[in-house]
Amino acid sequence: MTITVAEGIGVTNEQERKNLIGVAGEFLVAGELLRRGVHCSVTYGNAKKVDVVAFSQTTGRFIVLEVKTTSRREWIIGSNVPEPSDKLWAFVFLPPEESQPPQFFILSALEINAFLGPQHEKYLQNFRIRNGREFVGPGVQNVTLKQAEPGRGQWQKVLDKLS
């Protein structure tokens, strides 16, 4: 594969660009955790279930973080609304202008479910009304910058779970 300088990360195909942005976000999250004295590791593979593992040598506790990274104004998080839980998600926004610093948003699956659940239910209801039938198949769930804003810089959530 040929990698050429282009906009952003600069690769020849869109999927490779998305992959590189995703990995960059995982390492940026790991770097921010290390900055705060949290031991962590980025996991590898193309079918992995965990993006970053953080652990405390003091307490012996560990947590896993789901990391989503974008250079747009929203993150695609998958086909389902996350089940409400205390699992933490780290959303990384890489501004298109590379001189701008990344922005980090830490949200629990419970918080994500609180705004995506009703939004998804409204979509399903409108689909039923418009089409006279239930929606079938995978959907696409997005989190916007505005929705993620309450989690901006909330690294304390990670520290609290490890203490």
Contacts in CASP RR format, 6 or more apart in sequence:
PFRMAT RR
TARGET T0000
AUTHOR 0000-0000-0000
METHOD contacts of the structure
MODEL  1
MTITVAEGIGVTNEQERKNLIGVAGEFLVAGELLRRGVHCSVTYGNAKKV
DVVAFSQTTGRFIVLEVKTTSRREWIIGSNVPEPSDKLWAFVFLPPEESQ
PPQFFILSALEINAFLGPQHEKYLQNFRIRNGREFVGPGVQNVTLKQAEP
GRGQWQKVLDKLS
1 12 0 8 1.000
1 13 0 8 1.000
1 16 0 8 1.000
2 12 0 8 1.000
3 10 0 8 1.000
3 11 0 8 1.000
3 12 0 8 1.000
3 16 0 8 1.000
4 10 0 8 1.000
4 11 0 8 1.000
4 12 0 8 1.000
6 12 0 8 1.000
7 96 0 8 1.000
8 17 0 8 1.000
8 71 0 8 1.000
8 96 0 8 1.000
8 98 0 8 1.000
9 17 0 8 1.000
9 20 0 8 1.000
9 21 0 8 1.000
9 24 0 8 1.000
10 17 0 8 1.000
11 17 0 8 1.000
11 20 0 8 1.000
21 69 0 8 1.000
21 70 0 8 1.000
21 71 0 8 1.000
21 94 0 8 1.000
22 67 0 8 1.000
22 69 0 8 1.000
22 92 0 8 1.000
23 42 0 8 1.000
24 69 0 8 1.000
24 94 0 8 1.000
25 67 0 8 1.000
25 69 0 8 1.000
25 92 0 8 1.000
25 94 0 8 1.000
25 102 0 8 1.000
26 42 0 8 1.000
26 51 0 8 1.000
26 52 0 8 1.000
26 67 0 8 1.000
26 69 0 8 1.000
27 42 0 8 1.000
28 69 0 8 1.000
28 92 0 8 1.000
28 102 0 8 1.000
28 104 0 8 1.000
29 51 0 8 1.000
29 52 0 8 1.000
29 65 0 8 1.000
29 67 0 8 1.000
29 90 0 8 1.000
29 92 0 8 1.000
29 104 0 8 1.000
30 40 0 8 1.000
30 41 0 8 1.000
30 42 0 8 1.000
30 52 0 8 1.000
31 40 0 8 1.000
32 104 0 8 1.000
32 155 0 8 1.000
33 40 0 8 1.000
33 52 0 8 1.000
33 54 0 8 1.000
33 155 0 8 1.000
33 158 0 8 1.000
34 40 0 8 1.000
36 155 0 8 1.000
36 158 0 8 1.000
36 159 0 8 1.000
38 54 0 8 1.000
38 55 0 8 1.000
38 56 0 8 1.000
38 158 0 8 1.000
38 159 0 8 1.000
38 162 0 8 1.000
39 54 0 8 1.000
39 55 0 8 1.000
39 56 0 8 1.000
39 57 0 8 1.000
40 52 0 8 1.000
40 53 0 8 1.000
40 54 0 8 1.000
40 55 0 8 1.000
41 52 0 8 1.000
41 53 0 8 1.000
42 51 0 8 1.000
42 52 0 8 1.000
43 50 0 8 1.000
43 51 0 8 1.000
43 52 0 8 1.000
43 53 0 8 1.000
50 64 0 8 1.000
50 66 0 8 1.000
51 64 0 8 1.000
51 65 0 8 1.000
51 66 0 8 1.000
51 67 0 8 1.000
51 90 0 8 1.000
52 64 0 8 1.000
52 65 0 8 1.000
52 67 0 8 1.000
52 90 0 8 1.000
53 62 0 8 1.000
53 63 0 8 1.000
53 64 0 8 1.000
53 65 0 8 1.000
54 62 0 8 1.000
54 63 0 8 1.000
54 64 0 8 1.000
54 65 0 8 1.000
54 158 0 8 1.000
54 162 0 8 1.000
55 61 0 8 1.000
55 62 0 8 1.000
55 63 0 8 1.000
55 162 0 8 1.000
56 62 0 8 1.000
56 162 0 8 1.000
56 163 0 8 1.000
58 163 0 8 1.000
59 162 0 8 1.000
59 163 0 8 1.000
61 161 0 8 1.000
61 162 0 8 1.000
61 163 0 8 1.000
62 162 0 8 1.000
63 88 0 8 1.000
63 158 0 8 1.000
63 161 0 8 1.000
63 162 0 8 1.000
64 87 0 8 1.000
65 88 0 8 1.000
65 89 0 8 1.000
65 90 0 8 1.000
65 158 0 8 1.000
66 87 0 8 1.000
66 88 0 8 1.000
66 89 0 8 1.000
66 90 0 8 1.000
67 89 0 8 1.000
67 90 0 8 1.000
67 91 0 8 1.000
67 92 0 8 1.000
68 75 0 8 1.000
68 76 0 8 1.000
68 77 0 8 1.000
68 89 0 8 1.000
68 90 0 8 1.000
68 91 0 8 1.000
68 92 0 8 1.000
68 143 0 8 1.000
69 75 0 8 1.000
69 91 0 8 1.000
69 92 0 8 1.000
69 93 0 8 1.000
69 94 0 8 1.000
70 76 0 8 1.000
70 91 0 8 1.000
70 92 0 8 1.000
70 93 0 8 1.000
70 94 0 8 1.000
71 93 0 8 1.000
71 94 0 8 1.000
71 95 0 8 1.000
71 96 0 8 1.000
73 144 0 8 1.000
73 145 0 8 1.000
74 142 0 8 1.000
74 143 0 8 1.000
74 144 0 8 1.000
74 145 0 8 1.000
75 91 0 8 1.000
75 142 0 8 1.000
75 143 0 8 1.000
75 148 0 8 1.000
76 140 0 8 1.000
76 141 0 8 1.000
76 142 0 8 1.000
77 89 0 8 1.000
77 112 0 8 1.000
77 141 0 8 1.000
77 142 0 8 1.000
77 143 0 8 1.000
78 139 0 8 1.000
78 140 0 8 1.000
78 141 0 8 1.000
79 138 0 8 1.000
79 139 0 8 1.000
79 140 0 8 1.000
79 141 0 8 1.000
80 138 0 8 1.000
80 139 0 8 1.000
80 141 0 8 1.000
81 112 0 8 1.000
81 113 0 8 1.000
81 116 0 8 1.000
81 117 0 8 1.000
81 120 0 8 1.000
81 141 0 8 1.000
82 89 0 8 1.000
82 109 0 8 1.000
82 112 0 8 1.000
82 113 0 8 1.000
82 116 0 8 1.000
83 109 0 8 1.000
83 113 0 8 1.000
84 109 0 8 1.000
84 110 0 8 1.000
84 113 0 8 1.000
84 114 0 8 1.000
85 108 0 8 1.000
85 109 0 8 1.000
85 110 0 8 1.000
86 108 0 8 1.000
86 109 0 8 1.000
86 110 0 8 1.000
86 161 0 8 1.000
87 108 0 8 1.000
87 109 0 8 1.000
88 106 0 8 1.000
88 107 0 8 1.000
88 108 0 8 1.000
88 109 0 8 1.000
88 157 0 8 1.000
88 158 0 8 1.000
88 161 0 8 1.000
89 106 0 8 1.000
89 107 0 8 1.000
89 108 0 8 1.000
89 109 0 8 1.000
89 112 0 8 1.000
90 104 0 8 1.000
90 105 0 8 1.000
90 106 0 8 1.000
91 104 0 8 1.000
91 105 0 8 1.000
91 106 0 8 1.000
91 107 0 8 1.000
91 143 0 8 1.000
91 148 0 8 1.000
92 102 0 8 1.000
92 103 0 8 1.000
92 104 0 8 1.000
92 105 0 8 1.000
93 102 0 8 1.000
93 103 0 8 1.000
93 104 0 8 1.000
93 105 0 8 1.000
93 145 0 8 1.000
93 148 0 8 1.000
94 102 0 8 1.000
95 101 0 8 1.000
95 102 0 8 1.000
95 103 0 8 1.000
103 152 0 8 1.000
104 152 0 8 1.000
104 153 0 8 1.000
104 155 0 8 1.000
105 148 0 8 1.000
105 149 0 8 1.000
105 151 0 8 1.000
105 152 0 8 1.000
105 153 0 8 1.000
105 154 0 8 1.000
106 151 0 8 1.000
106 153 0 8 1.000
106 154 0 8 1.000
106 155 0 8 1.000
106 157 0 8 1.000
106 158 0 8 1.000
107 143 0 8 1.000
107 148 0 8 1.000
107 150 0 8 1.000
107 151 0 8 1.000
107 154 0 8 1.000
108 157 0 8 1.000
111 150 0 8 1.000
111 151 0 8 1.000
112 143 0 8 1.000
115 147 0 8 1.000
116 141 0 8 1.000
116 143 0 8 1.000
116 147 0 8 1.000
120 141 0 8 1.000
123 135 0 8 1.000
124 134 0 8 1.000
124 135 0 8 1.000
127 134 0 8 1.000
127 135 0 8 1.000
128 134 0 8 1.000
128 135 0 8 1.000
END
